[in-house]
Amino acid sequence: MRKQGTSCESRARGLLRQAGVRPASSLQLGGATGRPLGSPGKEEYSAEYSQPIETGGKRDKRLQVAEKGVGLAEAELAERTLRLATEIKLRYLDAVTDEARLAALDRLIGTYRESLKLVEARVRLGDAAAVDSQLLLVEVSRAEAQKRTVAGRIQVALSDLRRLCGFTAAEPLVLAGVARRDGSLASTLGDLQRQAVELRPDLRSAKLEEERGAAEVSLTEAQGRPDVTLSAQYALRNERIGELYGSTASGQSAPLKDRDNTLSFGVSIPLLTRRRNLGNIEAATARATGSRTLRQHLEAAIPLEVQAAWQHWDAAAQSLNILDSGVLRQSEKNLDVIRQAYALGQLRLLDVLNEQRRLIDTQMTYIEAESDVRRGFIELERAVAGDLK
C-alpha cells in the first residue's frame, strides 16, 4: 500500500510539472515551383514561425488544479496508512486475545488432569463413583476441542498479520504483550473531537477535493476563452518574365527575372462563444458541489464518530473494572471453597465442575472485556487520527 501511495503521489507531481508547460511554438518551411507544370521560371520559398499565447490565465489555473492534486494524493496516502495501521492493530489484538484464551484453557486442562488423577485414585479406593472420572474426561475433551479452535484462529490472525505487514512465511513474527488501558486519558472528549477535525486525512482530502473542484471550475471557464496565435512569415519569390532578355554588367545576355522578398505578420483568434464550453463548466460545477457536500458531511459526522468511539471505550473500561474487582476474584474464591467442600465429602464432583465452568466463563468474559477495551481504544485512535496518551 505504501508503494501504491508513493506511486500516486509521484503521478500527481508529474502532472504538476506537466501543467506548467507552455504551448509549443511551430516552424513551417515551404517551397513551390512551376517546373512540373510547364512554368520553369516560377519559384517560391517561405519560412513561417508561429507562437500560441494562452489567455485568461490558463497556465496559472492549471497549476492550481495540479497543486491541489498533489495535496490530495498526500492526504489519500495518509488515509490509507491510517486504515492499514488500524487493521494491523486489530488483527494483532485478535491474535493476542486468542493467546490469552489459549493460556486460560491450558491452565484449565492442567487442573482437570490433576483432578482426574485424584478422582481415579479415589475410585480405586471405592471413595468415589466411577461416573466422576467419566465426567472429568468429558470436560477435558471439551476443553481440548476449544483449545484447537482457538489455536486455529491464532494461526489465521498471524497469517493476516504477515500479509498486512508484508512479511514472508520464513520471517519470524513474535507477538508481544499489550499494555492494559485503565480507562483514563489526558485529553477530554472535546479535545479529541477538535483534534480529529484538524487531523483526519479523509476530511483533509475532502477539503482539498473541494478546493480542486473550485479551481477546475475556474480553469474550465478560462478554457472557454480563445487563445491568440502570433505568426511571422518570410517569403522569397523568383519569376522569369516571359522570353525577354537583358544585358548584364559585363554585357552578356540574360533572361529577365522578378525577385521579391516579403515579410508578413499575422494574428489568429478563433471565434468562440461561452455556450461552446457551457457543458464542461456545468460538469465541473457539479463536481465541486459534490465535494463541498462531502466536506460538510464529514465535518458534522467526525465529532459524532469520535463521541461514539469514546463512549464504547469508556463503557468497556468500566465493565472491565467491575469484572476485575467484583467478579473474577470472587469467582476464584468460590471455586476454592467448593473444592474444599468436595474434599470433605459435602458436595458432589458435579458441583465442582459447574463452578469450574462458571470460573472459566468468567475468565473468558474478562479476556473479552480486556480485548473490548483495547479494541475501543484502537477505534478511538483511528477516529482521532493520532496516537493517544
ABEGO torsion letter per residue (X at the ends): XAAAAAAAAAAAAAAAAAAABBBBBBBBBBBBBAAAAGBAABBBBBBBBBBBBBBGGAAAAAAAAAAAAAAAAAAAAAAAAAAAAAAAAAAAAAAAAAAAAAAAAAAAAAAAAAAAAAAAAAAAAGABBAAAAAAAAAAAAAAAAAAAAAAAAAAAAAAAAAAAAGBBAABBBBBBBBBBBAGBBABBAAAAAAAAAAABAAAAAAAAAAAAAAAAAAAAAAAABBBBBBBBBBBBBBBBBEABBBBBAAGBBBBBBBBBBBBBBBBBBBBBBAAAAAAAAAAAAAAAAAAAAAAAAAAAAAAAAAAAAAAAAAAAAAAAAAAAAAAAAAAAAAAAAAAAAAAAGABBAAAAAAAAAAAAAAAAAAAAAAAAAAAAAAAAAAAAGBBBX
